[in-house]
Amino acid sequence: MAVPDFQSLMLPLLQMAAADQKEHSLQEARDWLAEKLHVTEEERALLLPSGRQAVFNNRVAWAKVYLQRAGLLASPKRGHFQIAPRGLEVLATKPQRVDIKLLDQFPEFVEFRTKKDTSDHEQTGTETTSTDHETPEEALEASYSRIRTDLAADLLERVKKTSPAFFETLVVELLVKMGYGGSRKEAGKAIGQSGDEGIDGVINEDRLGLDVIYIQAKKWAGTVGRPEIQKFVGALHGKRAKKGVFLTTGTFSSDAKDYVSHIDPKVVLIDGRQLAELMIDFDLGVAPVASYQVKRSDSDYFGEE
């Protein structure tokens, strides 16, 4: 089964709190809910797109926040909760499900939701597009992922329209930004000089030049197959090289990918999509438009000891 959405976690979380009416931590809740709802270890390990938090942990935390804002749970201290009188009253009605629709009967929850939606609208200038099945972090990261996907597609189309000389320069600058080749001047001398034997250039793996990487960079619109990779590998053997990188604006066939996974020397394939992603990650050909920080309250600041 998939990881339950955060609204589906509300009723079992409320039931857990009501069972002994004691104070519980979020970690206790995560473990209890995972067991009750049969969430596997693999599902618990799934991360948000940012890779900074588990999806399940995020959804449990927001289920708690929403129940707390509606007055069904109390929060005696950060990261902990216990049942509130209103929570017991709601459970006494034996609801089949506790969700946003049910919580909307409580004025303080409506106020919380109204302020949140108004704030979202004022910041974006558009109607909020997040669904009630997503936590705020999930909605934010999904939006970021869509923006990044569109940007990568745009970058790739622009790269495909550049001249061979510009593409060569782009490869040099990207590799330098990634920490290879020492200075841009040194890397520029190394790339694009030979063009023979299936090798377009050689670049230092580190600033000290302890090892070298052989480069093949091709502006192809189609699919690069195994024969082209074999030619490159043959050239690497001729140079007694241990490492190579083959970059293309196109794609690689599955046969080509399988081939490089079973050979020595080590060859890394970077297709057009990956090339665009690396350009974004290393700020090449892109400019920042806006940045957002997700913050939380600092418990250390409010400590009075």
Contacts in CASP RR format, 6 or more apart in sequence:
PFRMAT RR
TARGET T0000
AUTHOR 0000-0000-0000
METHOD contacts of the structure
MODEL  1
MAVPDFQSLMLPLLQMAAADQKEHSLQEARDWLAEKLHVTEEERALLLPS
GRQAVFNNRVAWAKVYLQRAGLLASPKRGHFQIAPRGLEVLATKPQRVDI
KLLDQFPEFVEFRTKKDTSDHEQTGTETTSTDHETPEEALEASYSRIRTD
LAADLLERVKKTSPAFFETLVVELLVKMGYGGSRKEAGKAIGQSGDEGID
GVINEDRLGLDVIYIQAKKWAGTVGRPEIQKFVGALHGKRAKKGVFLTTG
TFSSDAKDYVSHIDPKVVLIDGRQLAELMIDFDLGVAPVASYQVKRSDSD
YFGEE
1 38 0 8 1.000
1 39 0 8 1.000
1 43 0 8 1.000
2 43 0 8 1.000
3 39 0 8 1.000
3 43 0 8 1.000
3 44 0 8 1.000
3 46 0 8 1.000
3 55 0 8 1.000
3 56 0 8 1.000
3 59 0 8 1.000
4 37 0 8 1.000
4 39 0 8 1.000
4 59 0 8 1.000
5 59 0 8 1.000
5 133 0 8 1.000
5 134 0 8 1.000
6 58 0 8 1.000
6 59 0 8 1.000
6 60 0 8 1.000
6 62 0 8 1.000
6 63 0 8 1.000
6 66 0 8 1.000
6 133 0 8 1.000
6 135 0 8 1.000
7 63 0 8 1.000
7 97 0 8 1.000
7 98 0 8 1.000
7 99 0 8 1.000
7 100 0 8 1.000
7 132 0 8 1.000
7 133 0 8 1.000
8 97 0 8 1.000
8 99 0 8 1.000
9 33 0 8 1.000
9 37 0 8 1.000
9 59 0 8 1.000
9 60 0 8 1.000
9 63 0 8 1.000
10 63 0 8 1.000
10 66 0 8 1.000
10 67 0 8 1.000
10 97 0 8 1.000
10 98 0 8 1.000
10 99 0 8 1.000
11 95 0 8 1.000
11 97 0 8 1.000
11 98 0 8 1.000
12 33 0 8 1.000
12 36 0 8 1.000
12 37 0 8 1.000
13 29 0 8 1.000
13 33 0 8 1.000
13 60 0 8 1.000
13 63 0 8 1.000
13 64 0 8 1.000
13 67 0 8 1.000
13 73 0 8 1.000
14 67 0 8 1.000
14 72 0 8 1.000
14 73 0 8 1.000
14 83 0 8 1.000
14 87 0 8 1.000
14 90 0 8 1.000
14 91 0 8 1.000
14 98 0 8 1.000
15 91 0 8 1.000
16 24 0 8 1.000
16 29 0 8 1.000
16 32 0 8 1.000
16 33 0 8 1.000
16 36 0 8 1.000
17 24 0 8 1.000
17 73 0 8 1.000
17 81 0 8 1.000
17 82 0 8 1.000
17 83 0 8 1.000
17 87 0 8 1.000
18 83 0 8 1.000
18 87 0 8 1.000
18 88 0 8 1.000
18 91 0 8 1.000
21 82 0 8 1.000
21 83 0 8 1.000
21 88 0 8 1.000
22 82 0 8 1.000
23 76 0 8 1.000
23 80 0 8 1.000
23 81 0 8 1.000
23 82 0 8 1.000
24 80 0 8 1.000
24 81 0 8 1.000
24 82 0 8 1.000
25 79 0 8 1.000
25 80 0 8 1.000
26 57 0 8 1.000
26 60 0 8 1.000
26 61 0 8 1.000
26 64 0 8 1.000
26 79 0 8 1.000
26 80 0 8 1.000
26 81 0 8 1.000
29 60 0 8 1.000
29 64 0 8 1.000
29 81 0 8 1.000
30 44 0 8 1.000
30 56 0 8 1.000
30 57 0 8 1.000
30 60 0 8 1.000
33 39 0 8 1.000
33 60 0 8 1.000
34 44 0 8 1.000
34 56 0 8 1.000
39 56 0 8 1.000
43 56 0 8 1.000
44 54 0 8 1.000
44 56 0 8 1.000
44 57 0 8 1.000
45 54 0 8 1.000
46 54 0 8 1.000
46 55 0 8 1.000
46 56 0 8 1.000
47 53 0 8 1.000
47 54 0 8 1.000
47 55 0 8 1.000
48 54 0 8 1.000
48 55 0 8 1.000
48 58 0 8 1.000
48 137 0 8 1.000
48 138 0 8 1.000
48 141 0 8 1.000
49 141 0 8 1.000
49 142 0 8 1.000
49 144 0 8 1.000
49 145 0 8 1.000
50 141 0 8 1.000
53 137 0 8 1.000
55 138 0 8 1.000
58 135 0 8 1.000
58 137 0 8 1.000
58 138 0 8 1.000
59 135 0 8 1.000
61 135 0 8 1.000
62 135 0 8 1.000
62 136 0 8 1.000
62 137 0 8 1.000
64 73 0 8 1.000
64 75 0 8 1.000
64 81 0 8 1.000
66 100 0 8 1.000
66 103 0 8 1.000
66 109 0 8 1.000
67 73 0 8 1.000
67 81 0 8 1.000
67 87 0 8 1.000
67 98 0 8 1.000
67 103 0 8 1.000
68 74 0 8 1.000
68 75 0 8 1.000
68 81 0 8 1.000
69 103 0 8 1.000
69 108 0 8 1.000
69 109 0 8 1.000
69 112 0 8 1.000
70 86 0 8 1.000
70 103 0 8 1.000
70 106 0 8 1.000
70 108 0 8 1.000
70 109 0 8 1.000
71 84 0 8 1.000
71 86 0 8 1.000
71 87 0 8 1.000
71 106 0 8 1.000
71 108 0 8 1.000
71 109 0 8 1.000
72 83 0 8 1.000
72 84 0 8 1.000
72 86 0 8 1.000
72 87 0 8 1.000
72 90 0 8 1.000
72 98 0 8 1.000
72 103 0 8 1.000
73 81 0 8 1.000
73 82 0 8 1.000
73 83 0 8 1.000
73 84 0 8 1.000
73 87 0 8 1.000
74 81 0 8 1.000
74 82 0 8 1.000
74 83 0 8 1.000
74 84 0 8 1.000
75 81 0 8 1.000
76 82 0 8 1.000
78 297 0 8 1.000
78 299 0 8 1.000
86 106 0 8 1.000
90 98 0 8 1.000
90 102 0 8 1.000
95 102 0 8 1.000
99 132 0 8 1.000
100 113 0 8 1.000
100 132 0 8 1.000
103 109 0 8 1.000
104 110 0 8 1.000
104 113 0 8 1.000
116 136 0 8 1.000
117 128 0 8 1.000
120 128 0 8 1.000
120 130 0 8 1.000
121 127 0 8 1.000
121 128 0 8 1.000
129 139 0 8 1.000
129 143 0 8 1.000
130 136 0 8 1.000
130 138 0 8 1.000
130 139 0 8 1.000
130 142 0 8 1.000
131 139 0 8 1.000
134 142 0 8 1.000
137 294 0 8 1.000
140 292 0 8 1.000
140 294 0 8 1.000
148 280 0 8 1.000
151 276 0 8 1.000
151 280 0 8 1.000
151 286 0 8 1.000
152 273 0 8 1.000
152 276 0 8 1.000
152 277 0 8 1.000
152 280 0 8 1.000
153 276 0 8 1.000
155 276 0 8 1.000
155 279 0 8 1.000
155 280 0 8 1.000
155 285 0 8 1.000
155 286 0 8 1.000
156 249 0 8 1.000
156 272 0 8 1.000
156 273 0 8 1.000
156 275 0 8 1.000
156 276 0 8 1.000
159 167 0 8 1.000
159 170 0 8 1.000
159 219 0 8 1.000
159 249 0 8 1.000
159 272 0 8 1.000
159 275 0 8 1.000
159 276 0 8 1.000
159 279 0 8 1.000
160 219 0 8 1.000
160 221 0 8 1.000
160 249 0 8 1.000
162 170 0 8 1.000
162 219 0 8 1.000
164 219 0 8 1.000
167 217 0 8 1.000
167 219 0 8 1.000
167 249 0 8 1.000
168 191 0 8 1.000
168 192 0 8 1.000
168 200 0 8 1.000
168 217 0 8 1.000
170 279 0 8 1.000
170 284 0 8 1.000
171 191 0 8 1.000
171 215 0 8 1.000
171 217 0 8 1.000
171 247 0 8 1.000
172 184 0 8 1.000
172 187 0 8 1.000
172 188 0 8 1.000
172 191 0 8 1.000
173 184 0 8 1.000
173 284 0 8 1.000
174 275 0 8 1.000
174 278 0 8 1.000
174 279 0 8 1.000
174 282 0 8 1.000
174 284 0 8 1.000
175 181 0 8 1.000
175 187 0 8 1.000
175 191 0 8 1.000
175 203 0 8 1.000
175 215 0 8 1.000
176 182 0 8 1.000
176 183 0 8 1.000
176 184 0 8 1.000
176 187 0 8 1.000
177 282 0 8 1.000
177 283 0 8 1.000
177 284 0 8 1.000
178 278 0 8 1.000
178 282 0 8 1.000
179 206 0 8 1.000
179 207 0 8 1.000
180 187 0 8 1.000
180 203 0 8 1.000
180 204 0 8 1.000
180 205 0 8 1.000
180 206 0 8 1.000
180 213 0 8 1.000
181 187 0 8 1.000
181 190 0 8 1.000
181 203 0 8 1.000
181 204 0 8 1.000
181 205 0 8 1.000
181 206 0 8 1.000
181 207 0 8 1.000
181 209 0 8 1.000
182 204 0 8 1.000
182 206 0 8 1.000
182 207 0 8 1.000
186 204 0 8 1.000
187 203 0 8 1.000
187 204 0 8 1.000
190 201 0 8 1.000
190 202 0 8 1.000
190 203 0 8 1.000
190 204 0 8 1.000
191 200 0 8 1.000
191 201 0 8 1.000
191 202 0 8 1.000
191 203 0 8 1.000
191 215 0 8 1.000
191 217 0 8 1.000
192 200 0 8 1.000
192 201 0 8 1.000
193 201 0 8 1.000
194 200 0 8 1.000
194 201 0 8 1.000
194 202 0 8 1.000
195 201 0 8 1.000
197 235 0 8 1.000
197 238 0 8 1.000
197 239 0 8 1.000
198 216 0 8 1.000
198 231 0 8 1.000
198 232 0 8 1.000
198 235 0 8 1.000
199 214 0 8 1.000
199 215 0 8 1.000
199 216 0 8 1.000
199 232 0 8 1.000
199 235 0 8 1.000
199 236 0 8 1.000
199 239 0 8 1.000
200 215 0 8 1.000
200 216 0 8 1.000
200 217 0 8 1.000
201 214 0 8 1.000
201 215 0 8 1.000
202 212 0 8 1.000
202 213 0 8 1.000
202 214 0 8 1.000
202 215 0 8 1.000
203 212 0 8 1.000
203 213 0 8 1.000
203 215 0 8 1.000
204 211 0 8 1.000
204 212 0 8 1.000
204 213 0 8 1.000
205 211 0 8 1.000
205 212 0 8 1.000
205 213 0 8 1.000
205 243 0 8 1.000
211 242 0 8 1.000
211 243 0 8 1.000
212 241 0 8 1.000
212 243 0 8 1.000
213 243 0 8 1.000
213 244 0 8 1.000
213 245 0 8 1.000
214 235 0 8 1.000
214 236 0 8 1.000
214 239 0 8 1.000
214 241 0 8 1.000
214 243 0 8 1.000
214 244 0 8 1.000
214 245 0 8 1.000
215 244 0 8 1.000
215 245 0 8 1.000
215 247 0 8 1.000
216 232 0 8 1.000
216 244 0 8 1.000
216 245 0 8 1.000
216 246 0 8 1.000
216 247 0 8 1.000
217 246 0 8 1.000
217 247 0 8 1.000
217 248 0 8 1.000
218 224 0 8 1.000
218 228 0 8 1.000
218 246 0 8 1.000
218 247 0 8 1.000
218 248 0 8 1.000
218 249 0 8 1.000
219 248 0 8 1.000
219 249 0 8 1.000
220 248 0 8 1.000
220 249 0 8 1.000
220 250 0 8 1.000
221 249 0 8 1.000
221 250 0 8 1.000
222 250 0 8 1.000
222 251 0 8 1.000
223 250 0 8 1.000
223 251 0 8 1.000
223 252 0 8 1.000
223 253 0 8 1.000
224 246 0 8 1.000
224 248 0 8 1.000
224 250 0 8 1.000
224 251 0 8 1.000
224 252 0 8 1.000
224 253 0 8 1.000
224 256 0 8 1.000
224 269 0 8 1.000
224 271 0 8 1.000
225 252 0 8 1.000
225 253 0 8 1.000
225 255 0 8 1.000
225 256 0 8 1.000
226 253 0 8 1.000
226 255 0 8 1.000
226 256 0 8 1.000
226 259 0 8 1.000
228 256 0 8 1.000
229 246 0 8 1.000
229 252 0 8 1.000
229 256 0 8 1.000
229 259 0 8 1.000
229 260 0 8 1.000
229 267 0 8 1.000
229 269 0 8 1.000
230 259 0 8 1.000
232 244 0 8 1.000
232 246 0 8 1.000
232 267 0 8 1.000
233 260 0 8 1.000
233 263 0 8 1.000
233 265 0 8 1.000
233 267 0 8 1.000
236 244 0 8 1.000
236 265 0 8 1.000
236 267 0 8 1.000
237 265 0 8 1.000
241 265 0 8 1.000
242 264 0 8 1.000
242 265 0 8 1.000
242 266 0 8 1.000
243 265 0 8 1.000
243 266 0 8 1.000
243 267 0 8 1.000
243 268 0 8 1.000
244 265 0 8 1.000
244 266 0 8 1.000
244 267 0 8 1.000
244 268 0 8 1.000
245 267 0 8 1.000
245 268 0 8 1.000
245 270 0 8 1.000
246 267 0 8 1.000
246 268 0 8 1.000
246 269 0 8 1.000
246 270 0 8 1.000
247 270 0 8 1.000
247 272 0 8 1.000
247 275 0 8 1.000
248 270 0 8 1.000
248 271 0 8 1.000
248 272 0 8 1.000
248 275 0 8 1.000
249 272 0 8 1.000
249 275 0 8 1.000
250 271 0 8 1.000
250 272 0 8 1.000
251 271 0 8 1.000
251 272 0 8 1.000
251 273 0 8 1.000
252 269 0 8 1.000
252 271 0 8 1.000
256 269 0 8 1.000
257 269 0 8 1.000
260 267 0 8 1.000
260 268 0 8 1.000
260 269 0 8 1.000
270 278 0 8 1.000
278 284 0 8 1.000
279 285 0 8 1.000
279 286 0 8 1.000
280 286 0 8 1.000
END
